Each structure stands twice: as structure tokens, then as C-alpha cells.
Amino acid sequence: MTAKQAEQRAAELRQIIEEHNRRYYVLNRPVISDFQYDVLMQELAAIEKKFPHLVTAASPTQRVGSDITKEFVQVGHKYPMLSLSNTYSIEELREFDNRVRKGLDGEPEYVCELKFDGTAIGLTYLDGRLHQAVTRGDGQRGDDVTVNVRTIPSIPQQLRGNDFPHEFEIRGEIYMPFLAFERLNRERDMEGEQPFANPRNAAAGSLKLLDSNETARRGLNCFLYYLLGDQLPADNHYECLQAAKRWGFTVSEHTRKCPSIEAVFDFIRYWETSREGLPYATDGVVIKVNSFAHQRRLGFTAKSPRWATSFKFKAEQAVTELLSVDFQVGRTGAVTPVANLAPVLLAGTTVKRASLHNADQMSLLDIRLHDWVKVEKGGEIIPKVVGVDLNRRPHGSEPFRYITHCPECGAALVRDEGEAKHYCPNDAHCPPQILGKIAHFISRKAMNITAGEATIELLFRNGLVKNIADLYTLKKEDVENFDKWGEKSAENLIKSIADSTGTPFERVLFALGIRYVGETTARKIAAALRSIDALAQADREQLLAVDEVGERIARSILAYFSDESNREIIARLRAAGLQFEAGAQVRFSDALAGMSFVITGTLSRPREEFKALIEAHGGSAGNTVSPKTTYLLSGDKGGAKLDTARKLGVKIIDEEAFRELIGVKN
């Protein structure tokens, strides 16, 4: 490679890597595997090593990726939060051992830990109480996510015992177990939202939610794996972890001391296959020198410690023939291409189908019928096609032509600007969309009608239910003669439908299945606009003024109410007695109009009562302190929100000052 060629290739690689960094850290939507990303980084590093004049401070090889976002307060790390070097090669791991032994003039003791596939966190404790939680960020500064971290049950608010330092930091990985990940993606699919690619991205996205109540619902967990600070309980890493376990931290039971690099290799070989039985995602093994004195002697590079590295498991991959492509239509009309494969064994199961994501991804991979494709399990759960073996491509194959019409109803597909997926717009007559909408409508978090999807299909197949409004015209005699049904089953169904008319407006709004209007957004809209009529008449500006409603959601709501068939269904539901107005809202005054409050600490009454008072006097109450917060109402033991308010210059008031604001005397 000439110097000119190297310069061109390095520039190309930097552009490609930066785009993948944006998708990984900012969007939480990676489109390539970790291994593919590492190959790109290694190629760039090799070019820069051969041509040192091409190295720049802005090169991806010189920086730690950043997860910093504008919505959170940035905090400097007391100890830089660097990334680890990594390898997929046993030979390179032996070279790491050689460098360590050379730097120490002796034999090191290692500690091996599973590398959890989540998002890194640093927790600071003062006098045994959780003080602050900060993300990795760019390694020097990260986002303060203390409010959200406090919702994770496995992270202790108060430590056990009394032998912990006055102040210390403990680092770990927040992750999402497989069961929680699968549940979340099912919900997102039902709500017409893009599913997360893997548990790691789901964990990262959940940690950055502005609504800590939603974070609490996501089922996050945390392993802690490194202690920093003065006066630590031991002079080595392993014993410090055992102390952390005594204090109440969740430390992996699989952590092992290894007296030699050969013992490290044994640990790796065992977990390359045994990890398949774990309830959470792992993508490798972290190897650390145990002695803190040895760690200090070995020191750091600009990006990573010299005393630690990670061995990454290659995602198990199989190559098989692509036989055909099906197109599935979801309840919101989103079309997903699915590969039908010649059966192949992958990670202990036989895979016959795999996701192809969307038209862009198929075009990027240049997938063609009867190609031999590479299949991986994303997050070790969802099979996906990640590449093509071009050497085995059949002669004369032609580029794949993505469908232009719905495979279920024949309607011409549409694709909104900025969207990855194509959609079938025929939501009123496309069978899978009708069934999906009804299934969503009856779900527990919506109308909570006791009927399963099989019942809905039975009703639909027999022509009794063609939309959600038809449910309220059903009679017992319509269903009691179905196979395996009887009078009691029919009565239970009809009663459950009748009982659902008492469901509050915010859940009815969610149940309607308006694209992108999830459970939280429906609650915000119901609180702001108060009725279905106000929502139907709202223009773009009024919609955008509602908390959490952005351009995409506003467009979707406007489109929904512009459809005559949707308005007709709402009229029928209203006639059936469904709640299309929010409950009466007590309004005492406008003393707090335009003001926003966040509450922290222990007050004389429950927080919900203070929130109700704030709203009754025209104000709004949120969960996260930001520059837009007018007041922080603080009781005893205000915690991290109090610290954040001081940093941002938000005015802090107590109960007495709050009562003065609303004109109530003690």
C-alpha cells in the first residue's frame, strides 16, 4: 500500500467507523457485529502504525466512544473510565501475558471475570449510601443517571456492615436479562416501535430514559466488578470484590483467581460453551492483574490499562443457503423481511429462519436468493443474517427486488422519510394488522380483556369481529357454540368486555394503537389534553407542546384522526360507554402556572400529594432535574437530585417556602 492509498483508506475507515460509533453509542441501533467493528478498527490501527503521520487526535483509534447525551447533566470522572483493549486471539492473549511479566520481572496472578454485555456505570458511595451514578461517557466525563440507577433493585442504596471506606467508587455493568429483553421487544413490536437489536442496546437505552418510572419497569440488573478509592479493604482486586459482596453488591459468582496464563485459557475454554446456559448476555472474558501494586507499576496507555485486557468470544456463526424470503406484516403495518434458510445448527439450536431487518440492510449486504449467507444470533437470542459468502454465489444471480405491495392485502407499500421500514397503509382491511390491533387493544396494559390471540383469531375467522369496536356488539350466544367453548366461557368473555368500559382514558388512548403512541406517551397526552375530542382537534403546534410528543408522533396522531374509519370506530366505542375524557382535575389556582417542580427527600406527606398540589395550582411535576426545572422541593436527605440542582443553579425550596408559593399558611 502506497502512502497515498493509505491516506485514502484511513480517511474512508474513519468515516465508516464514526458512523458506526453514532449508531452504537447515540442511536443504540448497531448494524454490524462487534467483531466486524473490531476488524475495521484493527485495519485502521495497522495503517496508522505503518504510516504514523496519518495519526490524528480525532482518529477513532485515539478515543473512547462516548454515550453522552444532552438530556442529562455531565459529570467529570474522579478516575478516568477507560476502555479495555480486546482480542479474539489466544496468541495475542499470550503476548499480553508476556508484556505483563516483562513489566513486573515476575509471575503475575490474574483474576478472570465474565465480560457482561451491557453498559458501564460508575457508582460513588459516601458513608455507605449511594451518592452518584455516572455513565462512561467519553472516559473523562459521563452522564449523571443517579435517579434512574436508584430504580435498579440489585444496586444497594445503603450498604451492609461498617468496614467500608468513607468514600469510594465501584464500577460495573448494567445489563438486561434475556427474559426482560424478550418481554420489552414484544411490547415495542405491539406498539409499532423498533425492537432493540440486543440486550446491550436495550440496557443502554433504558438507562437514559427521562422517565425513571419507565426505567424501573424495564427489569435492569447490575454486576459490580471493580473498586476504586483510598483505604480500600485489601491490596488486591479479588479480595476487594469479596468485601464488596459482603457490603451488599452483586458480584458475579463466576469470578476466578488464576495463578497463570494457562489457567486463564482454561477459564476461557470453559465459558466459550457454558455461557449459553446463562440468563444474560456475555461476549467474552476480562483478565486483570490481581495485585494493586502490580497494576500501579504497569500503568496505563492513553486509552486503556496495561494490566487488563478482554478476550472476546466470536459470535457463533453458521453458513447456510438462503432458500426464500417471506414478508411479515405487523399490527402497525410495518413489513419485516424474514429469511427462510436450509436448516443449520447454531448455538445449540436448529435455525431455519432469520431476520433480514429491512430493505436498506438487505441492500447493504447485497443479499440474493440462493446465496450462502452467514447467520448469527444477535444478543445470542434472535437469529439474523449478517453477511454473504460471495465465493459461493451462484452464477447469474440477480440483485434482490424488495416487494412493492403488501403480501397480505395487495396495497402499495409506503415508506416515510427517515424510516427504515416499509409500511402497508391499508390498516382497516389488512388481516394481520386487524388481528394485531385487536390483540393490542385487549392486552393487559390496555383494556385488559380476558381473551387470548387464539380467541381473537376465532372471532375474526367467523366474521364476528372485524375491528376493535365490534367487540362491544358481541353477545353470549355468538360464541358459546364454538368448539371447546361453553356457556361459562362465553359469559366470562362478554363480562370482561363489559367491565373494560370503566378503563381510564389514558389506557383507552394507548389501546387505540396509534402508531408510536406508547403507554407513557398516552399518559402524557391524556394529562395534557384531557379528552379524545381535544386530541382529535389539536393541530401540530398543540401536539408538539405536549411532553414527549415529537414530530414523528405528532404526524402519526394527525394522520390517525384524518382517517374517517378511525373516527367512526371511536364514535362506536364512545356509544359503547368507553371513557374518552380524563377524570376531573381539581384546580385551586394558577399560582404555579408555567412553573416546573421536582421533588426529593423525605417530606411531611407522600410525594404524590405534593404532586397533586402542584398540578392543582397550575404547575407541573417531573422526575428529573434539568436546566428547565423552576424549583426543587426538597425534604430531608435530598440525595443526588439536590446535588444536581445545586450544580445547575436550580432554586431549592422547602415545604414552608412551597406553601408560601401557593398561598397556604402554616
Backbone hydrogen bonds, N-H to C=O, Kabsch-Sander energy under -0.5 kcal/mol:
donor,donor_aa,acceptor,acceptor_aa,energy
6,A,2,T,-2.7
7,E,3,A,-2.1
8,Q,4,K,-2.1
9,R,5,Q,-2.7
10,A,6,A,-2.8
11,A,7,E,-2.0
12,E,8,Q,-2.1
13,L,9,R,-2.8
14,R,10,A,-2.5
15,Q,11,A,-1.8
16,I,12,E,-2.2
17,I,13,L,-3.1
18,E,14,R,-2.5
19,E,15,Q,-1.7
20,H,16,I,-2.0
21,N,17,I,-2.6
22,R,18,E,-2.1
23,R,19,E,-2.1
24,Y,20,H,-2.2
25,Y,21,N,-3.2
26,V,21,N,-0.6
26,V,22,R,-1.4
27,L,22,R,-2.2
29,R,23,R,-3.2
37,Y,33,S,-2.2
38,D,34,D,-2.9
39,V,35,F,-2.1
40,L,36,Q,-1.6
41,M,37,Y,-2.2
42,Q,38,D,-2.7
43,E,39,V,-2.1
44,L,40,L,-2.1
45,A,41,M,-2.7
46,A,42,Q,-2.2
47,I,43,E,-2.0
48,E,44,L,-2.5
49,K,45,A,-1.9
50,K,46,A,-1.8
51,F,47,I,-2.4
54,L,51,F,-2.5
55,V,52,P,-1.6
59,S,56,T,-1.5
62,Q,59,S,-2.0
63,R,60,P,-0.9
72,F,69,T,-0.9
75,V,142,G,-3.0
77,H,140,Q,-3.1
81,M,139,G,-2.9
82,L,80,P,-1.0
83,S,303,K,-1.2
87,T,310,S,-2.1
93,L,89,S,-1.6
94,R,90,I,-2.0
95,E,91,E,-1.7
96,F,92,E,-2.0
97,D,93,L,-2.0
98,N,94,R,-2.2
99,R,95,E,-2.3
100,V,96,F,-2.3
101,R,97,D,-2.7
102,K,98,N,-2.2
103,G,99,R,-2.2
104,L,100,V,-1.5
105,D,101,R,-1.5
106,G,101,R,-1.3
110,Y,258,C,-2.9
111,V,288,K,-2.7
112,C,256,R,-3.1
113,E,286,V,-2.3
115,K,284,G,-3.1
116,F,114,L,-0.9
117,D,281,A,-2.3
118,G,116,F,-1.4
119,T,174,I,-2.4
121,I,172,G,-2.2
122,G,134,V,-2.4
123,L,170,I,-2.9
124,T,132,Q,-3.0
125,Y,168,F,-2.6
126,L,129,R,-2.3
127,D,166,H,-3.3
129,R,126,L,-2.0
130,L,157,Q,-2.3
131,H,124,T,-3.1
132,Q,124,T,-1.5
134,V,122,G,-2.5
135,T,143,D,-2.1
136,R,120,A,-0.7
138,D,141,R,-2.1
139,G,136,R,-2.2
142,G,75,V,-2.6
144,D,73,V,-2.9
145,V,133,A,-2.3
145,V,143,D,-0.9
149,V,145,V,-2.5
150,R,146,T,-2.1
151,T,148,N,-1.5
152,I,149,V,-2.0
155,I,152,I,-1.9
159,L,128,G,-2.8
160,R,247,W,-2.7
168,F,125,Y,-1.6
169,E,228,L,-2.6
170,I,123,L,-2.6
171,R,226,Y,-3.1
172,G,121,I,-2.3
173,E,223,F,-2.7
174,I,119,T,-2.8
175,Y,173,E,-0.5
175,Y,221,N,-2.4
178,F,279,P,-2.4
181,F,177,P,-2.4
182,E,178,F,-2.8
183,R,179,L,-2.2
184,L,180,A,-2.5
185,N,181,F,-2.4
186,R,182,E,-2.0
187,E,183,R,-2.1
188,R,184,L,-2.6
189,D,185,N,-2.3
190,M,186,R,-2.1
191,E,187,E,-1.7
192,G,189,D,-1.2
193,E,188,R,-3.1
202,A,198,N,-1.9
203,A,199,P,-2.5
204,A,200,R,-2.4
205,G,201,N,-2.5
206,S,202,A,-2.2
207,L,203,A,-2.0
208,K,204,A,-0.8
208,K,205,G,-0.5
209,L,206,S,-1.2
212,S,210,L,-0.8
214,E,211,D,-0.7
215,T,211,D,-1.7
216,A,212,S,-2.3
217,R,213,N,-1.1
218,R,214,E,-0.8
218,R,215,T,-1.2
219,G,216,A,-0.8
220,L,215,T,-0.5
221,N,175,Y,-2.7
223,F,173,E,-2.0
224,L,250,T,-2.8
225,Y,171,R,-3.4
226,Y,171,R,-1.3
228,L,169,E,-3.1
237,H,290,N,-2.9
240,C,236,N,-1.5
241,L,237,H,-1.9
242,Q,238,Y,-1.7
243,A,239,E,-1.9
244,A,240,C,-2.4
245,K,241,L,-2.0
246,R,242,Q,-1.6
247,W,243,A,-1.8
248,G,244,A,-0.6
248,G,245,K,-0.9
249,F,244,A,-2.3
251,V,249,F,-0.9
255,T,252,S,-1.3
256,R,112,C,-2.4
258,C,110,Y,-3.4
264,V,260,S,-1.4
265,F,261,I,-2.1
266,D,262,E,-1.9
267,F,263,A,-2.0
268,I,264,V,-2.3
269,R,265,F,-2.7
270,Y,266,D,-2.2
271,W,267,F,-2.0
272,E,268,I,-1.6
273,T,269,R,-0.6
273,T,270,Y,-0.8
274,S,270,Y,-2.1
275,R,271,W,-1.4
276,E,273,T,-1.5
277,G,274,S,-1.9
278,L,275,R,-1.9
283,D,115,K,-2.2
284,G,115,K,-0.6
285,V,311,F,-2.8
286,V,113,E,-3.1
287,I,309,T,-3.0
288,K,111,V,-2.3
289,V,307,W,-2.3
290,N,109,E,-3.2
292,F,235,D,-2.0
293,A,235,D,-0.6
295,Q,291,S,-2.1
296,R,292,F,-2.6
297,R,293,A,-1.9
298,L,294,H,-2.2
299,G,295,Q,-2.4
301,T,304,S,-3.2
306,R,299,G,-2.6
307,W,299,G,-0.6
308,A,305,P,-0.6
309,T,287,I,-2.1
310,S,85,S,-1.8
311,F,285,V,-3.3
312,K,87,T,-2.9
312,K,310,S,-0.6
313,F,283,D,-1.5
318,A,375,V,-2.1
320,T,373,V,-2.1
322,L,371,D,-2.8
323,L,321,E,-0.8
323,L,340,N,-2.5
324,S,340,N,-1.3
326,D,338,V,-2.8
328,Q,336,T,-2.7
330,G,328,Q,-0.5
330,G,334,A,-2.4
333,G,330,G,-1.6
335,V,422,H,-2.6
336,T,328,Q,-2.6
336,T,334,A,-0.5
338,V,326,D,-3.0
339,A,354,A,-3.3
340,N,324,S,-2.9
341,L,339,A,-0.6
341,L,352,K,-3.9
342,A,321,E,-2.2
344,V,351,V,-1.7
346,L,349,T,-3.3
349,T,346,L,-1.9
351,V,344,V,-3.2
351,V,349,T,-0.6
354,A,339,A,-1.6
355,S,383,P,-2.1
356,L,337,P,-2.2
358,N,356,L,-1.9
362,M,358,N,-2.0
363,S,359,A,-2.4
364,L,360,D,-2.7
365,L,361,Q,-2.1
366,D,362,M,-0.8
367,I,362,M,-2.0
370,H,322,L,-2.3
371,D,368,R,-1.9
373,V,320,T,-2.8
373,V,371,D,-0.7
374,K,387,G,-2.6
375,V,318,A,-3.2
376,E,384,K,-2.7
377,K,316,E,-0.6
378,G,376,E,-0.7
378,G,382,I,-3.1
380,E,377,K,-2.3
381,I,378,G,-1.8
382,I,378,G,-1.8
384,K,376,E,-3.2
385,V,355,S,-2.0
386,V,374,K,-2.9
386,V,384,K,-0.5
387,G,374,K,-1.0
389,D,372,W,-3.0
390,L,388,V,-1.3
392,R,389,D,-1.7
393,R,390,L,-1.3
397,S,394,P,-1.5
400,F,367,I,-0.8
402,Y,400,F,-0.7
406,C,411,A,-3.3
410,G,406,C,-1.6
413,L,404,T,-2.8
414,V,423,Y,-2.8
419,E,416,D,-2.1
422,H,335,V,-0.5
423,Y,414,V,-3.4
424,C,333,G,-1.9
427,D,425,P,-1.9
429,H,426,N,-1.1
430,C,426,N,-1.3
433,Q,430,C,-0.8
434,I,430,C,-2.2
435,L,431,P,-2.7
436,G,432,P,-2.2
437,K,433,Q,-2.5
438,I,434,I,-2.2
439,A,435,L,-2.5
440,H,436,G,-2.2
441,F,437,K,-2.4
442,I,438,I,-2.1
443,S,439,A,-0.6
443,S,440,H,-0.8
446,A,443,S,-1.2
447,M,441,F,-2.0
448,N,443,S,-2.8
449,I,442,I,-1.6
451,A,449,I,-2.2
456,I,452,G,-1.9
457,E,453,E,-2.6
458,L,454,A,-2.1
459,L,455,T,-2.6
460,F,456,I,-2.6
461,R,457,E,-3.0
462,N,458,L,-1.6
463,G,460,F,-1.7
464,L,459,L,-2.3
465,V,459,L,-1.0
470,D,467,N,-0.9
471,L,468,I,-0.9
472,Y,469,A,-1.3
473,T,470,D,-1.7
474,L,471,L,-1.1
478,D,475,K,-1.5
479,V,475,K,-0.7
479,V,476,K,-1.3
480,E,476,K,-1.9
482,F,479,V,-1.9
485,W,482,F,-2.3
490,A,486,G,-2.2
491,E,487,E,-2.6
492,N,488,K,-2.5
493,L,489,S,-2.0
494,I,490,A,-2.4
495,K,491,E,-2.6
496,S,492,N,-2.3
497,I,493,L,-2.2
498,A,494,I,-2.3
499,D,495,K,-2.9
500,S,496,S,-1.3
501,T,498,A,-1.4
502,G,499,D,-1.6
503,T,500,S,-2.0
507,R,504,P,-1.0
508,V,504,P,-1.9
509,L,505,F,-2.9
510,F,506,E,-1.6
511,A,507,R,-2.5
512,L,508,V,-1.5
513,G,510,F,-1.4
514,I,509,L,-0.5
516,Y,191,E,-1.2
517,V,514,I,-2.2
518,G,516,Y,-1.3
522,A,518,G,-2.5
523,R,519,E,-1.7
524,K,520,T,-2.1
525,I,521,T,-2.5
526,A,522,A,-2.6
527,A,523,R,-1.9
528,A,524,K,-1.8
529,L,525,I,-3.2
530,R,525,I,-0.6
530,R,526,A,-1.4
532,I,580,F,-2.5
535,L,531,S,-1.8
536,A,532,I,-2.6
537,Q,533,D,-1.7
538,A,534,A,-0.8
538,A,535,L,-0.7
543,L,539,D,-2.2
544,L,540,R,-2.6
545,A,541,E,-1.1
546,V,543,L,-1.7
549,V,546,V,-2.1
550,G,548,E,-0.7
554,A,550,G,-2.6
555,R,551,E,-2.4
556,S,552,R,-1.9
557,I,553,I,-2.5
558,L,554,A,-2.4
559,A,555,R,-2.3
560,Y,556,S,-2.2
561,F,557,I,-2.2
562,S,558,L,-1.0
563,D,559,A,-0.5
563,D,560,Y,-1.0
564,E,562,S,-0.6
567,R,563,D,-1.7
568,E,564,E,-2.2
569,I,565,S,-1.9
570,I,566,N,-2.2
571,A,567,R,-2.0
572,R,568,E,-2.0
573,L,569,I,-2.5
574,R,570,I,-2.6
575,A,571,A,-2.1
576,A,572,R,-1.4
577,G,574,R,-1.4
578,L,573,L,-2.2
579,Q,503,T,-0.6
580,F,578,L,-0.7
582,A,530,R,-3.5
586,V,584,A,-0.6
588,F,616,A,-2.6
589,S,616,A,-1.5
592,L,617,H,-3.1
593,A,590,D,-1.6
594,G,618,G,-0.8
595,M,592,L,-2.3
597,F,620,S,-2.8
598,V,631,Y,-1.6
599,I,622,G,-0.6
600,T,633,L,-2.4
602,T,636,D,-2.6
603,L,601,G,-0.6
609,E,606,P,-1.0
610,F,606,P,-1.2
611,K,607,R,-2.7
612,A,608,E,-2.2
613,L,609,E,-2.0
614,I,610,F,-2.5
615,E,611,K,-2.3
616,A,612,A,-2.3
617,H,613,L,-1.1
617,H,614,I,-0.6
618,G,615,E,-1.7
619,G,614,I,-2.6
620,S,595,M,-1.9
622,G,597,F,-3.1
629,T,626,S,-2.1
630,T,596,S,-1.6
631,Y,596,S,-2.0
632,L,651,K,-2.5
633,L,598,V,-2.5
633,L,631,Y,-0.6
634,S,632,L,-0.8
634,S,653,I,-2.8
635,G,600,T,-2.0
636,D,602,T,-2.0
641,K,638,G,-0.6
642,L,639,G,-0.7
643,D,639,G,-1.4
644,T,640,A,-2.7
645,A,641,K,-2.5
646,R,642,L,-2.0
647,K,643,D,-2.1
648,L,644,T,-2.1
649,G,645,A,-1.0
650,V,645,A,-2.3
651,K,630,T,-0.7
653,I,632,L,-2.6
658,F,654,D,-2.2
659,R,655,E,-2.5
660,E,656,E,-1.7
661,L,657,A,-1.8
662,I,658,F,-1.5
663,G,660,E,-0.8
664,V,659,R,-3.3
665,K,663,G,-0.5
